[in-house]
């Protein structure tokens, strides 16, 4: 396992997916952002749900995916819903 699996919320599966879409470091993840990283993963894994988006945002910010503020959850839900 690589650098990304050391982040909160990122297990082996998500790390592999991030690597597949060209994201291999924390710096790359923070530069691309959780939304864009999630969109890239969604292209290779249609089952990627809002929980994966929460996980990516949490990995960037250093918080568990279920501990986001109400404002962050709302923003991410709005983004997720806009793509359906």
trRosetta pair geometry for C-beta under 8 A, 3 or more apart (Angstrom, degrees):
i j d omega theta_ij theta_ji phi_ij phi_ji
1 5 4.1 -47 174 39 124 155
1 12 5.7 -92 -101 -103 116 87
1 15 6.3 69 -153 83 91 165
2 5 6.2 111 59 8 52 98
2 15 6.1 169 48 179 93 130
2 19 7.1 109 25 -76 146 127
2 24 6.6 -52 140 -166 158 83
3 6 6.0 -57 -171 20 42 115
3 24 7.2 79 41 156 113 66
3 25 5.7 11 80 -121 149 60
3 26 6.3 -106 142 -23 118 88
4 7 5.7 -41 -169 12 52 115
4 10 5.1 -102 153 153 85 153
4 14 7.7 -127 136 109 123 88
4 15 4.4 158 86 -122 114 95
4 18 5.6 -157 -170 73 173 150
4 19 7.6 -152 21 -51 142 88
4 23 7.5 82 -83 126 146 92
4 24 7.1 -121 -28 -165 118 34
4 25 7.4 -147 -60 -121 89 15
4 26 6.8 166 -98 -66 66 66
4 29 6.9 120 -116 -42 110 141
4 59 7.6 23 -166 -175 85 144
5 10 5.5 -136 -111 117 38 97
5 11 6.5 33 -135 -160 94 21
5 12 6.0 22 -109 -81 136 52
5 15 4.5 -40 -60 -55 89 152
6 10 7.7 -2 48 72 31 117
7 10 4.5 45 70 19 97 127
7 26 6.5 146 -69 -100 128 105
7 29 7.9 -67 -37 63 170 166
7 59 4.2 61 141 -154 132 98
7 62 7.9 -104 -156 -97 87 59
8 58 5.7 -91 107 139 114 101
8 59 5.7 -166 71 -102 69 56
8 62 6.2 106 12 -149 130 40
8 63 6.8 -164 96 81 157 12
8 64 6.0 -108 177 -85 130 52
8 65 7.8 -177 139 -32 101 72
9 14 7.6 -25 136 58 73 166
9 54 7.7 -136 -146 115 149 72
9 55 3.8 -179 169 -157 123 82
9 56 7.4 -131 115 -51 132 25
9 58 4.6 96 -19 85 152 120
9 59 4.9 -117 63 -59 109 88
9 64 6.7 145 -60 -142 101 47
9 65 4.8 109 -112 -41 132 105
10 14 5.0 -122 -144 88 67 123
10 15 5.5 89 165 -62 105 87
10 18 7.5 -16 -145 -8 123 144
10 55 6.9 136 -71 160 57 109
10 56 8.0 72 -81 -99 97 54
10 59 5.0 61 -37 -107 110 139
11 14 5.6 89 50 18 66 98
11 15 6.9 -122 104 -6 31 97
12 15 5.7 -59 -145 38 28 113
12 16 6.3 30 157 -21 65 105
13 16 5.9 -56 -153 33 28 110
13 17 6.6 24 152 -15 63 106
14 17 5.5 -53 -149 38 36 112
14 18 6.2 39 152 -20 67 103
14 41 7.7 -12 -145 -122 75 149
14 52 6.8 176 -110 -142 117 98
14 55 6.5 -107 -109 121 165 141
14 56 7.7 -156 -173 -73 132 83
15 18 5.7 -53 -147 36 32 111
15 19 6.3 34 153 -19 65 105
16 19 5.6 -54 -149 37 31 113
16 20 6.4 37 151 -25 64 104
17 20 5.5 -49 -148 30 34 116
17 21 6.7 15 158 -4 65 106
17 41 4.9 53 153 -128 126 104
17 44 6.5 176 -147 81 91 125
17 45 6.1 -43 -124 -8 134 137
17 48 7.9 146 -179 -84 160 123
18 21 6.2 -68 -151 45 31 98
18 23 4.2 -73 -180 79 91 106
18 24 7.2 156 125 -79 97 36
18 29 6.9 -13 -155 -88 138 109
18 37 6.6 0 -119 -167 95 115
18 41 7.1 -30 -75 -77 56 111
19 22 7.8 72 -176 -52 30 10
19 23 6.9 -96 -75 70 29 56
19 24 5.5 61 -114 -94 77 82
20 44 5.8 -152 118 124 136 176
21 37 7.3 138 92 -152 140 64
21 40 3.8 113 -172 149 149 122
21 41 6.1 -101 -18 -69 149 56
21 43 7.5 113 -106 55 122 111
21 44 6.5 -145 -65 -1 101 133
22 28 7.6 -133 130 176 73 145
22 40 7.6 -94 38 -174 92 151
23 28 4.7 -177 -142 118 73 121
23 29 5.4 88 -178 -76 126 73
23 32 6.3 -92 -97 23 124 148
23 37 5.9 12 -38 -126 167 108
23 40 7.4 126 -15 82 118 152
24 28 6.3 55 43 29 54 150
25 28 4.7 100 58 5 80 100
25 29 7.0 -143 99 -4 45 86
26 29 5.5 -56 -149 37 34 113
26 30 6.3 29 156 -16 69 105
27 30 5.9 -56 -145 39 30 106
27 31 6.2 29 156 -19 64 108
28 31 5.7 -57 -145 37 30 111
28 32 6.2 16 161 -9 67 110
29 32 6.3 -63 -143 43 26 100
29 34 7.9 36 175 -79 90 57
29 37 6.0 23 -141 -81 76 153
29 56 7.3 -146 -166 -162 114 92
29 59 6.7 -53 153 111 151 119
29 60 6.1 -148 131 -86 105 91
30 33 7.3 30 -174 -76 31 45
30 60 5.4 135 -99 -140 75 101
32 36 4.7 -124 168 87 88 122
32 37 5.2 106 107 -58 121 87
32 40 7.7 -17 166 -8 146 137
33 36 5.0 77 66 19 92 101
33 37 6.6 -162 91 -7 42 93
33 60 7.4 17 -138 -92 44 164
34 37 5.7 -61 -142 42 28 111
34 38 6.0 30 159 -22 66 108
34 53 6.2 97 155 -165 109 66
34 56 3.9 143 -140 114 91 106
34 57 4.0 -9 -78 -72 172 67
34 59 7.7 142 -98 48 104 92
34 60 5.7 -113 -53 -3 101 136
34 76 7.6 -35 110 -111 134 115
35 38 5.8 -55 -148 35 26 111
35 39 6.5 29 152 -20 62 104
35 53 7.2 33 -101 -146 54 108
35 76 7.8 -154 -82 -123 92 76
35 79 5.6 -88 -119 178 122 154
36 39 5.5 -49 -148 33 35 114
36 40 6.6 37 152 -19 64 102
37 40 5.8 -54 -154 34 33 112
37 41 6.5 31 150 -15 65 105
37 56 5.3 -177 86 -160 126 145
38 41 5.6 -55 -148 39 34 110
38 42 6.1 42 151 -27 67 105
38 48 6.4 171 -166 151 80 135
38 52 6.2 139 -127 112 100 98
38 53 4.5 25 -107 -99 157 81
38 56 5.6 -149 -60 23 94 155
39 42 5.4 -49 -145 31 31 117
39 43 6.9 39 153 -26 60 98
39 83 8.0 -157 -104 -111 94 153
40 43 5.9 -49 -161 22 33 114
40 44 7.5 7 152 2 62 102
41 44 6.3 -72 -158 46 38 94
41 45 5.6 -28 166 40 79 108
41 48 4.9 122 119 -92 105 159
41 52 6.6 -128 105 149 149 141
42 45 6.7 -80 -120 70 24 66
42 46 6.7 55 -173 -112 67 38
42 48 4.6 -116 -90 59 66 130
45 48 4.8 93 97 -38 101 98
48 52 4.7 -77 -161 50 85 156
48 53 7.7 100 157 -41 99 79
49 52 5.9 114 56 6 52 96
49 53 7.6 -101 119 2 41 93
50 53 5.2 -52 -154 36 46 117
50 54 6.3 50 147 -21 72 100
50 76 6.8 119 -161 138 97 106
50 77 6.7 29 -144 -104 142 64
50 80 4.7 19 -99 -126 100 167
51 54 5.4 -47 -147 36 37 114
51 55 6.3 42 150 -24 65 103
51 65 6.5 69 -167 154 71 146
52 55 5.4 -48 -148 33 34 116
52 56 6.5 36 153 -20 64 102
53 56 5.9 -52 -148 34 31 109
53 57 6.5 29 154 -15 63 106
53 76 5.4 157 132 -172 121 117
53 79 7.5 -176 -169 88 150 119
53 80 5.9 -147 19 -76 166 115
54 57 5.9 -58 -149 39 30 110
54 58 6.1 30 154 -18 65 111
54 65 4.0 92 127 -166 102 100
54 66 7.4 57 153 -67 141 44
54 68 6.3 -120 -148 -14 96 137
54 73 7.4 15 -108 -112 111 77
54 76 6.3 120 -80 131 68 163
55 58 5.7 -59 -148 40 28 112
55 59 6.3 34 153 -26 65 104
55 65 4.4 -31 -83 -83 57 137
56 59 5.6 -48 -147 29 32 114
56 60 6.7 31 154 -17 62 103
57 60 5.9 -57 -156 35 32 111
57 61 6.3 5 157 3 68 114
57 65 7.5 104 60 -122 86 75
57 68 6.6 30 106 -94 128 134
57 72 6.6 159 154 175 146 121
57 76 6.2 -90 -29 -85 156 139
58 61 6.0 -69 -137 52 30 95
58 62 7.5 -111 174 59 60 8
58 63 4.8 -102 -142 80 85 67
58 64 5.8 -17 -163 155 143 10
58 65 4.4 -116 -7 -79 151 57
58 67 7.3 95 -121 52 121 85
58 68 6.6 -105 -76 -61 93 97
59 62 7.8 31 -174 -69 22 36
63 67 4.9 -125 171 85 107 109
63 68 6.4 130 104 -79 134 57
64 67 4.4 72 62 7 90 114
65 68 7.1 -18 -171 -24 38 103
68 72 4.1 -113 179 85 113 124
68 73 5.0 141 97 -54 120 83
68 76 7.4 0 146 7 169 137
69 72 4.8 94 55 7 80 99
69 73 7.0 -146 93 -3 41 88
70 73 5.7 -56 -147 39 32 112
70 74 6.1 34 155 -22 65 108
71 74 5.7 -55 -148 36 28 113
71 75 6.4 29 154 -19 63 106
72 75 5.7 -54 -148 36 32 111
72 76 6.2 26 156 -14 66 108
73 76 5.9 -60 -146 42 28 106
73 77 6.0 30 156 -20 66 109
74 77 5.7 -53 -142 37 28 111
74 78 6.3 31 156 -21 63 106
75 78 5.8 -55 -150 34 27 112
75 79 6.5 28 152 -17 62 106
76 79 5.6 -52 -149 36 34 113
76 80 6.2 35 153 -19 66 107
77 80 5.6 -55 -144 39 31 113
77 81 6.0 29 157 -18 66 110
78 81 5.9 -55 -142 40 26 109
78 82 6.4 33 155 -28 61 106
79 82 5.8 -56 -152 27 27 114
79 83 7.2 20 154 -17 59 106
80 83 6.3 -68 -166 30 32 108
80 84 7.6 37 146 -32 64 100
81 84 5.9 -44 -158 11 44 116
